[in-house]
Amino acid sequence: MTTTMTSQSLDGNAIAAAIKTEVAADIKLLHEQGIRPCLTVVMVGNHPASEVYVRNKVKTSAELGMNSELVTPPATVTTGELLALVSGLNAREDVDGILIQLPLPAHVDAKRLLEAVSPDKDVDGFHPVNVGRLQSGQPSLAPCTPAGIIQMLKRSQIPISGQHAVVVGRSDIVGKPMAMLLLHENATITICHSKTRDLAAFCRSADILVAAIGKPGIIGPEMVRPGAVLVDVGMNRISSQEDFDRFFSGNAKREATFKEKGSVLMGDIDPHAFAFASYYTPVPGGVGPLTIAMLMANTVRAARLRRGLPV
């Protein structure tokens, strides 16, 4: 197998910035019509990783000209109290998007709570009604990460129509909606998962390979067809010297991070595989930045759909 000489990294930060610029312009137009989109984030208890992520969401909302609210019930809150909170947010005309930050405490019925959010305000795109709308091709709110990947491919002028796309992972958050969005773009789809026999053979057949299974480096160089587009959704933290040496030996920048923090982030694709790709998304800095950008886009889309405005 020989490496391609045109392997190119896709810059998620740059594409996310372009999306946010467009969203800010759209928000300005809505302001002129007396509409100020509002995103309300519900974060239960104290969860350091969630707090960082939520701060970014609230900060980005403000930067783009949206109203944002952060509601922080204590970790002891009951499912019933949260259902009452969501019911109140559903009824508020000034709230366009409701986001329940996961994970929730173990005693909270997360499924029941997520399904209580009005589908028209479900900016995560997780509600069964939005899942059905997405599948049937109706205007919907699609999950942010898969929607961001479609934007990345399109804005990078990467062909989707007629291509064979292999999605490794079948979660409701990424894998399944990713397959459906690619299908809507006229790709031919194969969905693989942890029980797939001969995963490597399926991966080698892919023009576009989306890895979203949550296992560091599970997609090795021998599983990639030269010239394929590699989209890495994985976000894994590795902390053993053995794993670091396997994936990042000789990478001075990563080595400095590993020595400082005792761990590094990596995706589901072995970085050595990127040399065989035409395009690939790095971790970090690839798919990740698009998620918040698409959350902002979804909130504006919800504001428009709720008012019968064109999207």
VEXNU-79397 format. One record per residue: x, y, z of N, C-alpha, C in turn; residue in one letter. Coordinates in steps of 0.001 Angstrom, whole numbers, padded with zeros to 6 digits, always signed. Example, Ala and Ser with C-alpha at 12.3 -4.5 7.8 and 13.67 -1.06 7.14 Angstrom:
BEGIN
+013190-005690+007800+012300-004500+007800+013200-003300+007800A+012850-002250+007080+013670-001060+007140+012900+000030+007870S
REM end
This chain:
BEGIN
+000856-001202+000000+000000+000000+000000+000884+001240+000000M+000570+002191-000834+001355+003428-000888+000528+004589-000384T+001199+005549+000214+000482+006716+000719+000119+007653-000420T-001000+008379-000254-001321+009423-001209-000507+010651-000817T-000213+011482-001792+000601+012666-001522-000277+013900-001316M-001594+013700-001307-002487+014858-001219-003301+014855+000068T-002878+014086+001052-003600+014004+002321-003729+015395+002947S-004948+015799+003217-005195+017166+003688-006087+017156+004923Q-005657+017870+005943-006437+017990+007176-007585+018979+006980S-008757+018635+007485-009918+019528+007420-009985+020329+008716L-009971+021633+008605-009895+022529+009755-011291+022825+010300D-011678+022084+011343-013005+022276+011934-013193+023654+012531G-012123+024234+013078-012237+025571+013673-012592+026616+012622N-011961+026531+011453-012226+027508+010390-013646+027361+009852A-014091+026111+009670-015438+025891+009142-016488+026307+010175I-016231+026004+011452-017151+026430+012514-017253+027947+012572A-016122+028636+012395-016116+030107+012417-016961+030663+011271A-016871+030037+010096-017658+030488+008943-019154+030292+009207A-019520+029155+009799-020927+028891+010120-021435+029920+011128I-020634+030200+012149-021060+031156+013183-021213+032567+012613K-020362+032925+011654-020499+034234+010999-021838+034325+010269T-022216+033250+009585-023508+033217+008872-024681+033263+009851E-024537+032527+010961-025601+032514+011976-025768+033913+012569V-024663+034600+012847-024730+035958+013402-025445+036906+012443A-025186+036757+011141-025861+037598+010143-027363+037306+010115A-027714+036025+010249-029125+035635+010262-029818+036177+011509D-029120+036123+012644-029682+036659+013888-029928+038165+013762I-029002+038852+013100-029167+040299+012903-030431+040589+012086K-030694+039773+011060-031925+039933+010272-033158+039700+011133L-033086+038698+012014-034224+038424+012907-034438+039577+013883L-033348+040168+014358-033462+041335+015255-034268+042447+014574H-034025+042618+013280-034721+043669+012540-036224+043399+012444E-036599+042124+012651-038019+041757+012658-038566+041663+014080Q-037747+042100+015056-038180+042079+016447-038066+040715+017100G-037258+039839+016526-037102+038477+017052-035685+038319+017577I-035563+037868+018824-034239+037606+019410-034203+036159+019867R-033598+035282+019074-033573+033858+019434-032982+033643+020827P-033510+032643+021526-033073+032374+022892-032832+030876+023081C-031659+030557+023631-031306+029179+023966-031249+029051+025486L-031966+028063+026020-031922+027778+027453-031261+026428+027673T-030209+026431+028468-029471+025205+028790-029780+024824+030235V-030159+023553+030429-030430+023031+031772-029275+022111+032149V-028535+022490+033183-027406+021674+033653-027638+021307+035121M-027779+020017+035371-028104+019529+036712-026825+019211+037481V-026693+019797+038681-025569+019472+039554-024242+020001+039046G-023157+019467+039619-021805+019905+039266-021088+018807+038495N-020695+019120+037272-019970+018177+036437-018937+018996+035686H-017657+018968+036127-016643+019890+035585-016568+019926+034065P-016571+018757+033409-016474+018736+031941-017686+019412+031312A-018873+019146+031875-020097+019767+031362-020074+021273+031560S-019536+021700+032704-019508+023136+032998-018686+023901+031964E-017560+023341+031558-016731+023985+030531-017499+024073+029222V-018134+022956+028840-018872+022889+027581-020044+023861+027587Y-020770+023909+028708-021937+024787+028818-021514+026255+028781V-020418+026575+029454-019919+027966+029406-019641+028385+027963R-019070+027476+027185-018798+027770+025782-020082+028011+024998N-021105+027230+025293-022389+027392+024608-023013+028747+024921K-023022+029088+026211-023628+030359+026639-022833+031542+026080V-021497+031435+026145-020640+032505+025637-020841+032698+024129K-020876+031591+023380-021051+031686+021922-022406+032288+021580T-023441+031902+022308-024783+032474+022077-024743+033987+022177S-024119+034479+023242-024045+035929+023461-023242+036611+022357A-022134+035991+021955-021278+036569+020912-022028+036720+019585E-022946+035804+019323-023672+035829+018051-024924+036699+018100L-025251+037211+019275-026413+038094+019389-027672+037420+019862G-027540+036208+020411-028697+035485+020935-028832+035714+022430M-030041+035566+022922-030235+035465+024360-029889+034038+024780N-029308+033901+025963-029066+032561+026486-029319+032550+027982S-029830+031418+028446-030099+031234+029866-029444+029938+030308E-028954+029939+031518-028429+028723+032117-029222+028447+033388L-029899+027307+033413-030684+026903+034582-029934+025758+035250V-029656+025896+036542-028789+024920+037222-029467+024324+038455T-030389+023383+038268-030999+022708+039415-029940+021895+040172P-030128+021690+041476-029154+020905+042248-029182+019428+041843P-028117+018712+042178-028009+017287+041832-029108+016458+042481A-029730+016992+043538-030793+016266+044252-032158+016423+043595T-032257+017191+042521-033543+017449+041868-034176+016135+041404V-035495+016075+041471-036197+014853+041062-036595+014931+039594T-036913+013766+039030-037399+013732+037647-038652+014587+037522T-039534+014498+038493-040781+015269+038459-040533+016769+038443G-039585+017213+039266-039267+018648+039293-038672+019101+037960E-037842+018264+037355-037262+018617+036061-038319+018622+034962L-039255+017688+035026-040349+017674+034038-041173+018945+034134L-041399+019413+035364-042154+020662+035554-041364+021846+034992A-040033+021831+035192-039173+022890+034657-039243+022925+033134L-039134+021743+032509-039188+021671+031044-040549+022114+030531V-041599+021728+031212-042955+022134+030809-043073+023660+030790S-042479+024305+031792-042505+025766+031834-041729+026382+030678G-040587+025794+030344-039787+026306+029226-040507+026078+027897L-041184+024932+027766-041962+024663+026548-043022+025735+026327N-043603+026213+027419-044714+027170+027326-044248+028601+027067A-042985+028871+027306-042498+030250+027166-042277+030604+025705R-042915+031643+025254-042813+032069+023851-041422+032604+023518E-040713+033131+024527-039405+033741+024253-038279+032712+024179D-038545+031451+024503-037512+030412+024459-037645+029629+023153V-036580+029623+022351-036606+028911+021063-035937+027550+021129D-034923+027431+021963-034192+026175+022058-034019+025756+023500G-034233+024453+023760-034029+023891+025100-033011+022764+024970I-031972+022834+025771-030940+021800+025741-030749+021245+027147L-030935+019942+027290-030684+019273+028563-029255+018728+028512I-028354+019302+029299-026953+018871+029268-026803+017492+029911Q-026200+016588+029154-025924+015252+029659-024464+015183+030116L-024091+014299+031061-024954+013307+031706-025801+013910+032815P-026885+013209+033130-027750+013566+034243-027467+012613+035404L-027806+013021+036641-027631+012102+037773-028379+010787+037532P-027866+009697+038102-028399+008352+037849-029878+008226+038228A-030314+008993+039221-031710+008837+039678-032711+009566+038774H-032228+010356+037824-033117+011093+036918-033415+010238+035679V-034672+010195+035289-035082+009444+034096-034772+010300+032860D-033567+010111+032325-033089+010965+031233-033962+010835+029988A-034345+009617+029652-035153+009393+028444-036484+010140+028539K-037124+010024+029694-038406+010698+029897-038252+012208+029813R-037151+012705+030359-036919+014150+030369-036662+014673+028956L-035819+013979+028195-035505+014413+026830-036751+014392+025948L-037605+013409+026162-038825+013317+025358-039876+014339+025778E-039670+014960+026961-040611+015990+027422-040360+017334+026740A-039161+017516+026195-038847+018772+025499-039693+018861+024230V-040293+020001+023981-041070+020198+022760-040197+019928+021535S-040653+019106+020588-039851+018834+019386-039437+020100+018650P-040271+021137+018720-039966+022387+018030-038851+023186+018712D-038510+022805+019965-037447+023487+020704-036270+022548+020991K-036325+021360+020435-035329+020315+020679-034101+020538+019793D-033224+021469+020211-032101+021857+019360-030993+020799+019303V-031075+019776+020155-030151+018645+020053-030587+017648+018987D-031866+017729+018589-032384+016817+017571-032566+015390+018037G-032761+015185+019356-032859+013831+019909-034289+013324+020037F-035278+014232+019993-036669+013827+020228-037150+012879+019126H-037924+011829+019500-038430+010890+018489-039158+011562+017328P-039833+012678+017581-040523+013381+016498-039506+013937+015501V-038413+014505+016004-037378+015017+015096-036638+013891+014386N-036473+012756+015069-035872+011584+014421-036747+011151+013236V-038063+011133+013460-038999+010762+012392-039023+011776+011255G-038969+013044+011615-038938+014098+010580-037670+013982+009738R-036546+013713+010408-035285+013559+009686-035363+012380+008721L-035885+011259+009203-035949+010064+008363-036844+010273+007144Q-037940+011004+007335-038899+011182+006240-038590+012401+005372S-037487+013097+005686-037076+014220+004846-037845+015498+005087G-038569+015597+006218-039293+016831+006551-038348+017828+007224Q-038687+019125+007192-037867+020101+007922-037777+019697+009385P-036565+019600+009911-036379+019094+011268-035163+019750+011893S-034944+019415+013155-033737+019806+013862-032874+018560+013972L-031786+018507+013215-030931+017320+013160-029863+017401+014250A-029436+016253+014783-028357+016256+015780-027138+017029+015281P-026531+017786+016200-025543+018800+015812-024266+018220+015204C-023746+017135+015771-022471+016613+015260-022610+016069+013837T-023588+015194+013550-023736+014741+012161-024035+015873+011183P-024879+016825+011610-025183+017960+010731-023925+018768+010440A-023053+018906+011443-021801+019616+011250-020870+018902+010287G-020875+017573+010334-020024+016801+009413-020479+017006+007974I-021791+017016+007750-022304+017271+006389-021851+018650+005917I-021929+019643+006804-021470+020985+006445-019978+020984+006107Q-019200+020259+006900-017757+020202+006655-017458+019605+005283M-018124+018511+004945-017889+017869+003651-018291+018802+002505L-019467+019413+002627-019953+020290+001559-019059+021516+001380K-018681+022143+002482-017891+023366+002407-016455+023091+001969R-016042+021837+002060-014713+021441+001588-014767+020902+000160S-015951+021021-000468-016171+020548-001850-015828+019059-002005Q-016154+018288-000972-015941+016839-001025-017225+016189-001523I-017181+015458-002635-018395+014845-003177-019015+013859-002191P-020344+013884-002096-021081+012916-001266-021970+012046-002150I-022652+012664-003096-023587+011942-003959-022884+010817-004719S-023451+009616-004623-022907+008467-005329-021735+007795-004638G-021239+008398-003560-020110+007814-002837-020577+006731-001874Q-019697+005776-001590-020004+004757-000586-019510+005261+000761H-020439+005520+001665-020101+006007+003006-020287+004879+004011A-019262+004604+004773-019326+003603+005838-019300+004334+007169V-020332+004112+007981-020434+004727+009305-020165+003632+010334V-019122+003808+011126-018789+002839+012162-019317+003377+013489V-020411+002788+013960-021098+003277+015155-022571+003452+014856G-023433+003085+015808-024882+003132+015557-025641+003856+016669R-024981+004817+017324-025645+005557+018399-026763+006434+017826S-027714+006760+018688-028802+007659+018286-028301+009091+018110D-027165+009416+018734-026646+010783+018717-025817+011057+017469I-025033+010045+017022-024159+010262+015872-024399+009243+014764V-024206+007967+015042-024187+006949+013996-025429+006896+013122G-026595+006726+013748-027840+006591+012967-028194+007881+012214K-028200+009051+012892-028513+010264+012126-027461+010590+011067P-026193+010229+011315-025152+010454+010312-025487+009684+009041M-025865+008417+009216-026221+007582+008063-027402+008185+007311A-028399+008662+008042-029591+009216+007401-029272+010506+006638M-028455+011372+007221-028089+012622+006541-027265+012342+005285L-026367+011372+005350-025589+010996+004165-026493+010403+003090L-027473+009627+003519-028434+009047+002572-029222+010146+001858L-029607+011186+002610-030322+012318+002009-029454+013055+000988H-028126+012916+001131-027208+013533+000163-026844+012562-000963E-027594+011461-001045-027458+010466-002131-026185+009626-002060N-025642+009460-000869-024562+008493-000677-025176+007103-000528A-024369+006079-000792-024754+004698-000515-024164+004347+000847T-025009+003823+001745-024636+003745+003160-024434+002316+003641I-023373+002103+004394-023195+000886+005193-022986+001317+006639T-023746+000724+007565-023570+000999+008989-022907-000219+009635I-021785+000015+010284-021076-001047+011012-021111-000740+012513C-020804-001760+013310-020861-001598+014765-020001-002663+015425H-020100-002756+016744-019207-003644+017496-019404-005122+017163S-020546-005483+016604-020807-006883+016272-020585-007192+014786K-020135-006208+014015-019904-006427+012577-018756-007415+012371T-018985-008415+011532-017921-009356+011187-017064-008763+010061R-015762-008907+010188-014790-008392+009218-014987-006899+008971D-014901-006150+010068-015045-004690+009995-014062-004090+009000L-012847-004622+008963-011809-004069+008089-012227-004083+006624A-012886-005172+006204-013302-005278+004795-014314-004204+004446A-015259-003949+005335-016249-002894+005082-015563-001531+005023F-014649-001278+005972-013964+000017+006010-013152+000250+004739C-012503-000799+004245-011678-000658+003039-012497-000351+001790R-013808-000582+001861-014668-000311+000706-015192+001122+000696S-014858+001907+001735-015460+003235+001911-014764+004322+001107A-015567+005152+000433-015078+006423-000101-015033+007463+001020D-016060+007408+001895-016139+008271+003078-016288+007352+004274I-015377+007439+005229-015407+006586+006411-015600+007464+007640L-016715+007254+008335-017026+008022+009551-016868+007087+010746V-015936+007399+011624-015659+006566+012792-016271+007209+014025A-017256+006532+014617-017956+007088+015781-018345+005962+016726A-017349+005196+017154-017635+004018+017976-017052+004142+019384I-016161+005137+019601-015656+005391+020943-014549+004462+021397G-013745+003962+020464-012606+003105+020809-011348+003673+020160K-010371+004097+020968-009197+004779+020397-008449+003920+019389P-008240+004501+018199-007420+003866+017180-007958+002573+016606G-009267+002331+016738-009828+001058+016251-009717+000928+014735I-009690+002056+014031-009517+002037+012575-008033+002225+012268I-007381+001147+011841-005954+001193+011559-005677+001489+010099G-004411+001767+009751-004047+002095+008369-004435+001003+007376P-004360-000253+007809-004673-001368+006911-006169-001462+006596E-007007-000642+007279-008458-000670+007084-008937+000470+006186M-008002+001232+005640-008352+002432+004874-007971+002262+003413V-008922+002554+002536-008618+002550+001101-007878+003831+000758R-006740+003748+000053-006017+004964-000316-006925+005956-001051P-006909+007203-000578-007740+008238-001190-009081+008441-000519G-009395+007627+000499-010672+007770+001198-010699+009061+002018A-011911+009525+002333-012109+010659+003240-012375+010089+004623V-011578+010476+005614-011692+009943+006973-012265+011006+007907L-013409+010697+008497-014062+011610+009436-014046+010948+010807V-013309+011539+011743-013103+010938+013062-013931+011672+014107D-014972+011003+014607-015855+011605+015606-015410+011237+017023V-014500+010268+017137-014072+009792+018451-013395+010874+019269G-013600+010818+020569-012938+011739+021500-012533+010906+022715M-011340+010322+022617-010864+009404+023644-009605+009967+024291N-009465+009729+025573-008264+010179+026275-007396+008963+026590R-006170+008955+026083-005267+007842+026381-004199+008304+027375I-003897+007430+028332-002983+007827+029405-001850+006831+029630S-001837+005714+028911-000743+004756+029107+000393+005042+028132S+001623+004833+028604+002794+005056+027755+002758+004122+026543Q+002270+002901+026765+002206+001921+025677+001308+002421+024541E+000125+002934+024900-000782+003459+023875-000184+004688+023196D+000434+005559+024008+001029+006759+023419+002091+006381+022391F+002966+005445+022761+004035+005035+021848+003464+004406+020581D+002370+003687+020722+001755+003016+019570+001208+004027+018566R+000573+005079+019077-000117+006014+018183+000672+007290+017864F+001534+007728+018772+002132+009057+018616+003651+009081+018746F+004292+007933+018671+005746+007899+018775+006377+008830+017732S+007265+009718+018191+007923+010645+017279+007199+011958+017073G+006000+012106+017667+005231+013344+017535+005587+014254+018719N+006490+015200+018475+007041+016025+019555+005971+016854+020267A+005031+017404+019496+003985+018241+020092+003105+017420+021023K+002694+016245+020569+001861+015375+021405+002641+014886+022628R+003924+014634+022425+004745+014138+023528+004841+015177+024641E+004965+016445+024251+005019+017524+025244+003718+017578+026047A+002586+017441+025346+001282+017446+026024+001158+016257+026959T+001583+015093+026486+001493+013862+027278+002325+013986+028564F+003515+014557+028447+004378+014716+029625+003785+015715+030604K+003157+016760+030075+002590+017809+030931+001313+017346+031634E+000412+016691+030862-000917+016366+031389-001102+014893+031762K-000174+014054+031294-000317+012628+031586-001291+011917+030678G-001816+012630+029694-002754+012020+028742-002851+012904+027509S-003363+012328+026426-003659+013109+025218-004995+012644+024653V-005630+013549+023917-006868+013204+023229-006548+012564+021887L-007351+011587+021513-007244+011022+020163-008609+010503+019753M-008746+010234+018466-010015+009768+017946-010103+008256+017855G-011033+007796+017028-011211+006365+016794-010311+005850+015674D-009670+006772+014959-008811+006396+013832-007342+006543+014243I-006571+005494+014019-005127+005541+014250-004553+006667+013382D-003855+007640+013984-003310+008762+013197-002431+008334+012027P-001836+007148+012100-001012+006666+010984-001853+006445+009724H-003173+006265+009897-004053+006034+008746-004263+007304+007925A-004049+008474+008550-004325+009731+007850-003456+009893+006602F-002285+009278+006597-001390+009396+005451-001980+008790+004185A-002957+007883+004342-003554+007219+003183-004813+007941+002684F-005252+008967+003434-006510+009636+003116-006303+010769+002116A-007375+011102+001386-007355+012338+000604-007616+013518+001546S-008585+013344+002449-008901+014331+003482-009141+013587+004794Y-008863+014264+005907-009139+013663+007212-009421+014766+008224Y-010142+014397+009279-010406+015342+010366-009529+014987+011556T-008714+015914+012031-007857+015632+013185-008657+015629+014483P-008067+015055+015514-008638+015127+016871-007515+015552+017812V-007697+016705+018507-008832+017628+018417-008716+018570+017213P-009740+019419+017037-009708+020452+016006-010401+020096+014711G-011048+018921+014666-011750+018513+013451-013247+018677+013598G-013911+017587+013964-015375+017588+014081-015846+018372+015300V-015100+018322+016399-015541+018913+017667-016061+020340+017587G-015300+021277+016988-015751+022675+016958-017083+022871+016230P-017432+021942+015343-018658+022107+014564-019912+021887+015402L-019788+021133+016493-020974+020777+017274-021637+022018+017857T-020851+022902+018479-021438+024123+019053-021930+025054+017946I-021187+025136+016845-021625+025982+015729-022995+025530+015218A-023191+024224+015098-024477+023713+014606-025575+023845+015656M-025211+023832+016930-026200+024099+017979-026747+025515+017823L-025864+026461+017536-026298+027845+017309-027194+027921+016067M-026770+027224+015009-027559+027216+013771-028934+026584+014012A-028977+025513+014819-030242+024858+015124-031177+025763+015923N-030609+026559+016825-031449+027469+017633-032103+028513+016735T-031338+029050+015795-031908+030025+014848-032931+029332+013940V-032626+028118+013515-033558+027350+012681-034867+027108+013436R-034757+026769+014728-035949+026556+015548-036766+027847+015657A-036062+028974+015850-036757+030263+015945-037540+030545+014666A-036954+030203+013530-037626+030438+012242-038787+029460+012032R-038529+028177+012269-039570+027170+012058-040788+027431+012941L-040542+027823+014189-041653+028076+015128-042528+029227+014671R-041959+030166+013912-042699+031350+013472-043147+031266+012014R-042918+030103+011410-043329+029913+010031-042493+030688+009034G-041265+031067+009435-040368+031797+008543-039541+030815+007708L-039090+031220+006527-038285+030317+005696-036964+029957+006371P-036490+028735+006134-035212+028296+006718-034242+027955+005589V
REM end
